[in-house]
Amino acid sequence: MSADHSSSDSSEPSVEISRNNKDRKVWKILILGEVSVGKTSLIKRYVHNFFSQHYRPTIGVDFALKQLVWEDESVIMLQLWDIAGQERFESMNRVYYKGAVGSFILTDAANPDSFKSAVRWKKDFDAKVNMEDGQPAPSILLVNKCDLEKVGMASDVVQLHSFAQENGFLTWCYVSAKENIGIDDAAKTLIRKILARIDGDEKEKTIEPRQSDVKVLTRQAMIDLTANRQEEVVEKSKCSC
């Protein structure tokens, strides 16, 4: 969805992924999910640290830019593409997906049906977006609005773990655009995985957070799916947003 004070723009900025230019990388990241799961709110919070209760549906696509100075002092420019959730725009998705290297697929913690839509979005993304190694680009499941009462699967981290693993997500985590919960950590996790894939680092089969991140990741219930360790799920189920 788009904020009332900003206009939608479907023109595509240039997308560049370079192995050789260590100082600057430009990546296209898709923000996917059904209408009203909070895609625009999440982008506004992450990019501008802004939240509004008043939004209108995104028409086609909108995008925003987020520049980060990464741990190795390189600059990463994220092009965050807010893809409309209405079915009538799905025929244009292949055009919008071109050049993407990762995605966040959003669900609504208070809307169990949004998880069904997440499966459809994930399949569509995997069918249209591949990395240079021929494998699907990494995708993280975000359970948005975790500040609200969680309904159905959203309230059970074991079910969420199984759901995300069965549908090929890199990981999942609770986030809240309203309360600014978990968004930065989700972005860092996706960036690390993309860097590993682009650099061809076969050793990074799992996401191992830095020691300074462990408490944060546990608090937000971000779970490493590739490790497939059930004891981690049980331990993190004790924590909530």
PLY file of the C-alpha trace (Angstrom):
ply
format ascii 1.0
element vertex 241
property float x
property float y
property float z
element edge 240
property int vertex1
property int vertex2
end_header
0.00 0.00 0.00
1.11 3.58 -0.55
0.99 6.45 1.89
-1.39 9.28 1.06
1.44 11.77 0.90
3.52 9.84 -1.67
2.79 8.90 -5.26
3.28 5.55 -6.95
6.00 5.30 -9.58
6.32 2.27 -11.83
9.47 3.43 -13.65
12.32 1.02 -12.95
15.63 2.35 -11.65
18.81 0.70 -12.81
19.74 -2.53 -11.05
23.37 -3.53 -10.73
24.99 -6.43 -8.90
28.76 -6.36 -9.00
31.25 -8.86 -7.60
34.19 -6.60 -8.31
33.00 -3.27 -6.92
33.40 -3.88 -3.20
32.55 -0.30 -2.29
29.00 -0.18 -3.67
26.30 -2.71 -4.38
22.78 -2.00 -5.63
20.20 -4.69 -4.93
16.54 -4.99 -5.78
14.46 -6.49 -2.94
10.77 -7.30 -3.42
8.20 -6.75 -0.67
5.35 -9.17 -1.31
2.06 -10.17 0.30
-1.67 -9.71 0.07
-3.47 -6.39 0.50
-3.32 -4.84 3.99
-0.55 -6.99 5.48
1.52 -3.81 5.93
4.05 -3.82 3.08
4.11 -0.05 2.62
4.13 0.54 6.37
7.15 -1.72 6.73
9.05 0.09 3.98
8.22 3.52 5.41
9.38 2.45 8.85
12.61 0.89 7.60
13.58 3.67 5.19
12.17 6.79 6.87
11.46 5.61 10.44
7.90 6.75 9.80
4.54 5.13 10.52
1.02 6.19 9.60
-2.36 4.57 10.16
-3.62 6.02 6.87
-2.61 4.38 3.61
-4.20 3.72 0.25
-3.66 0.59 -1.89
-0.52 0.54 -4.00
-1.28 0.78 -7.71
1.05 -1.52 -9.60
4.35 -0.90 -7.81
6.11 1.65 -5.65
9.69 1.68 -4.42
12.03 3.33 -1.95
15.80 3.38 -1.43
17.73 2.45 1.71
21.50 2.95 1.82
23.58 1.00 4.34
27.26 1.00 5.23
27.95 -2.68 5.77
30.33 -4.38 8.21
33.23 -4.40 5.71
32.69 -0.66 5.02
31.09 -1.37 1.65
27.96 0.54 0.68
24.78 -1.39 -0.05
21.86 0.36 -1.71
18.60 -1.53 -1.30
15.85 -0.84 -3.81
12.73 -1.91 -1.94
9.92 -2.67 -4.36
6.42 -2.54 -2.90
4.40 -4.84 -5.16
0.63 -4.37 -5.24
-1.26 -7.19 -3.54
-4.37 -7.03 -5.72
-4.80 -9.95 -8.10
-5.49 -7.69 -11.08
-1.84 -6.57 -11.06
-0.33 -10.07 -10.96
0.05 -10.26 -14.74
2.73 -7.55 -14.45
4.74 -9.31 -11.76
7.31 -10.81 -14.13
8.25 -7.30 -15.24
8.44 -6.02 -11.66
10.43 -9.04 -10.45
13.19 -8.66 -13.04
16.60 -8.14 -11.45
15.54 -8.97 -7.89
18.00 -10.75 -5.60
15.75 -11.39 -2.60
12.35 -10.82 -1.05
10.37 -10.33 2.10
6.96 -12.00 2.02
4.61 -10.54 4.60
1.77 -12.06 6.56
-0.53 -10.48 9.14
-0.27 -11.91 12.67
-3.98 -11.22 13.15
-5.12 -12.67 9.80
-4.62 -16.44 9.34
-5.68 -16.26 5.68
-2.62 -14.15 4.89
-0.47 -17.27 5.29
-2.30 -18.95 2.42
-1.50 -15.96 0.24
2.13 -16.09 1.37
2.45 -19.58 -0.12
1.15 -18.32 -3.46
3.51 -15.33 -3.42
6.47 -17.54 -2.55
5.75 -19.94 -5.42
5.37 -17.03 -7.82
8.64 -15.48 -6.64
10.56 -18.76 -6.93
9.21 -19.33 -10.44
10.30 -15.91 -11.66
13.49 -15.05 -9.76
16.75 -17.02 -9.73
20.26 -16.13 -8.62
23.31 -16.60 -10.84
23.75 -20.11 -9.45
20.32 -21.04 -10.82
18.75 -21.42 -7.39
15.76 -19.38 -6.16
16.70 -16.08 -4.57
16.50 -16.00 -0.75
13.17 -15.07 0.78
12.25 -14.33 4.40
8.77 -14.74 5.85
7.76 -11.74 7.97
4.87 -12.08 10.42
3.90 -8.41 10.62
1.72 -6.69 13.24
3.17 -8.80 16.02
2.18 -6.01 18.41
-1.43 -7.19 17.97
-2.95 -10.37 19.35
-1.60 -13.25 17.31
-4.22 -15.54 15.77
-3.85 -19.14 14.59
-0.45 -20.15 13.26
1.03 -16.75 14.10
0.79 -17.59 17.80
2.71 -20.87 17.52
6.41 -20.65 16.67
6.70 -24.39 16.09
3.98 -24.22 13.43
5.61 -21.14 11.95
8.94 -22.93 11.78
7.37 -25.90 9.97
5.38 -23.66 7.63
8.40 -21.61 6.64
10.62 -24.64 6.20
8.07 -26.55 4.11
7.63 -23.57 1.80
11.33 -22.89 1.26
11.81 -19.68 3.24
15.31 -18.82 4.42
13.91 -17.96 7.85
10.96 -16.22 9.49
10.53 -13.59 12.16
7.97 -11.46 13.92
8.01 -7.80 12.92
5.93 -4.73 13.63
6.01 -1.66 11.41
4.00 0.24 14.00
6.34 -0.49 16.92
9.52 -0.84 14.83
10.17 -4.42 15.91
12.46 -6.84 14.10
12.75 -5.06 10.74
16.44 -4.13 10.91
17.41 -7.63 12.00
15.40 -9.23 9.20
17.11 -6.97 6.67
20.58 -7.81 8.01
19.82 -11.51 7.80
18.72 -11.22 4.17
21.75 -9.11 3.27
24.16 -11.64 4.77
22.58 -14.46 2.80
22.62 -12.52 -0.47
26.28 -11.62 0.06
27.13 -15.27 0.65
25.27 -16.34 -2.48
26.83 -13.67 -4.70
30.31 -14.33 -3.34
29.82 -18.07 -3.80
30.54 -18.79 -0.15
29.46 -22.41 0.03
30.48 -22.61 3.66
27.58 -20.40 4.72
24.87 -23.05 4.72
23.29 -21.65 7.87
22.83 -18.20 9.33
25.05 -17.78 12.35
24.30 -14.44 14.04
27.11 -12.46 15.58
27.30 -12.78 19.34
26.04 -9.21 19.72
22.92 -10.12 17.73
21.96 -13.27 19.63
19.75 -11.62 22.22
18.04 -9.49 19.60
17.34 -12.43 17.31
16.01 -14.48 20.19
13.76 -11.69 21.39
12.24 -11.29 17.94
11.92 -15.06 17.48
13.99 -15.15 14.30
14.70 -18.79 13.59
17.41 -20.32 11.41
15.56 -22.79 9.22
18.57 -24.15 7.39
20.04 -25.42 10.65
16.88 -27.48 11.20
17.46 -27.79 14.93
14.19 -28.40 16.74
15.71 -27.53 20.11
16.23 -23.96 18.90
12.56 -23.69 18.09
11.59 -24.88 21.55
14.00 -22.48 23.21
12.89 -19.47 21.18
9.24 -20.27 21.66
9.68 -19.02 25.22
10.25 -15.52 23.92
7.90 -13.11 22.21
7.89 -9.67 20.69
0 1
1 2
2 3
3 4
4 5
5 6
6 7
7 8
8 9
9 10
10 11
11 12
12 13
13 14
14 15
15 16
16 17
17 18
18 19
19 20
20 21
21 22
22 23
23 24
24 25
25 26
26 27
27 28
28 29
29 30
30 31
31 32
32 33
33 34
34 35
35 36
36 37
37 38
38 39
39 40
40 41
41 42
42 43
43 44
44 45
45 46
46 47
47 48
48 49
49 50
50 51
51 52
52 53
53 54
54 55
55 56
56 57
57 58
58 59
59 60
60 61
61 62
62 63
63 64
64 65
65 66
66 67
67 68
68 69
69 70
70 71
71 72
72 73
73 74
74 75
75 76
76 77
77 78
78 79
79 80
80 81
81 82
82 83
83 84
84 85
85 86
86 87
87 88
88 89
89 90
90 91
91 92
92 93
93 94
94 95
95 96
96 97
97 98
98 99
99 100
100 101
101 102
102 103
103 104
104 105
105 106
106 107
107 108
108 109
109 110
110 111
111 112
112 113
113 114
114 115
115 116
116 117
117 118
118 119
119 120
120 121
121 122
122 123
123 124
124 125
125 126
126 127
127 128
128 129
129 130
130 131
131 132
132 133
133 134
134 135
135 136
136 137
137 138
138 139
139 140
140 141
141 142
142 143
143 144
144 145
145 146
146 147
147 148
148 149
149 150
150 151
151 152
152 153
153 154
154 155
155 156
156 157
157 158
158 159
159 160
160 161
161 162
162 163
163 164
164 165
165 166
166 167
167 168
168 169
169 170
170 171
171 172
172 173
173 174
174 175
175 176
176 177
177 178
178 179
179 180
180 181
181 182
182 183
183 184
184 185
185 186
186 187
187 188
188 189
189 190
190 191
191 192
192 193
193 194
194 195
195 196
196 197
197 198
198 199
199 200
200 201
201 202
202 203
203 204
204 205
205 206
206 207
207 208
208 209
209 210
210 211
211 212
212 213
213 214
214 215
215 216
216 217
217 218
218 219
219 220
220 221
221 222
222 223
223 224
224 225
225 226
226 227
227 228
228 229
229 230
230 231
231 232
232 233
233 234
234 235
235 236
236 237
237 238
238 239
239 240
